[in-house]
Amino acid sequence: MIEYGTTDELIEHLFTLTDGASVFIEVGACLAEFSRRVAAERPWSDVIALEANPYNWRAYAESMPSGVDYINAAACDVDGPVPFRIMSVVKGAHLNQVAGNNSLRTRADDGIEYEVAEVPGLRVDTLLSDRGLTGQPCVLWVDVEGAQDTVIAGATRALGDCVALMIEVEEHPYWSGQRLADDVDEILRALGMVAIARDREFPLQHNRLYVRA
């Protein structure tokens, strides 16, 4: 596996693999920086960004370019309402609700209070089917704070059409019930995806780039 020192280098590798793709989906988009870049550079593509945190979505939706379909939904393994947990107080300190580090899961640490928001859950396979995009070459970027396995479970058909997948993984259990990097790798290998590159985002957290085997 190629190892890059920075995430930007890994992103550039990702873009070299995406010439044949017509559908780009960013999961856990927050500001949707990846989607904004794709929309600017490849305006003929279908670009969809899913952001579960309703505070993030409201903060960034107005500035989103017209080429990005920015949706307030949690990509997961069900279609329907799901509880999204927003950290509100950590060891007595109040947190900003607009943040990129919240999840369908709770943190493994103690001393955290949450606001639980009911948000639309959406399988990536359903999203593509509803839009008539199933079967088209696609690219997925997944950054979901410990909930990678739930996204994958709802995207098994999409992964069959996937040209490239970039996914953030952890080697330490920061989130309750999460699957760690090697577990995610095993799940993806069973679906025909193999890791070809990674970065060194943080010591125990990094992004991996997958392609079809």
Disulfide bonds with the S-S distance in Angstrom:
none
